[in-house]
Amino acid sequence: MFKTLKSKTILSCVFVALLVWVPAHGWAGDDEPDQPRLTVSAEGKMNVSPDKAVLSFAVETAGGKLAKVQEENRERMDRVMKECQRLNVEPKFIQTTSLNVTPEYPPRPRRSSGGSLEQTIPRIIGYRVVHQVNVEVRNLDNVGKVVDRVLKVGANRFSGITWGLQDQQPTKLTVLQLAASKAQAKADTLAQSLKLKLVKIMNVMEGGVSVVAPAVRYRMANAAMAMSESADASVSAGELTVRGTVTLEYEISSQ
């Protein structure tokens, strides 16, 4: 029995020693100094011509009876849809973005000291329906024509034009390549100037890529003027600016 207790005691001591040794061994590397690092960032930029335009139109109708207001709105929007298709805009490029039905009330009267609650509750005097759509035009020569024709046949609100790219991915990848090359060249220049050696890349971070379109303002006053003339509205696409950033982190050492 004594031998058994002695064996158990020895095993317990060995186990405790292992528990103490394992964390100590694991923490030993934490006291080692970090390797020196060099971090550089760079931006890639390209100006490209857009190959699509998204036009935002709406049909707004109002009246006393909801059914009649909705019917008028539907008829006007049907004319807009058919005119877009007549101008070679496929149905899949016409998308409803919002459809709102709003009750209208008379101006709220002031409540007199002796007035009842029922006299102050607003009553509905009519309805307003606003149906907004986005129309994507891929033939940029037709943009001005689509604007004019849609406003003539039924749309009575126009929010503007957004220029874009049908496929942004190739341009975005090219911009990231430019940014990475610039960051690498910047790191080489700094290392050479400071007499350092770039050992290896430790981390690569993409800062994101943005496509910025020029602001386009097309007021309804201009649209009304265009509708009264036979010529289509003159629209210039300009260029899109695509920007992307890349950050590189190097391990460095002295030469």
Order of alpha helices (4+ residues) and beta strands (2+ residues): alpha-beta-beta-alpha-beta-beta-alpha-beta-alpha-beta-alpha-beta
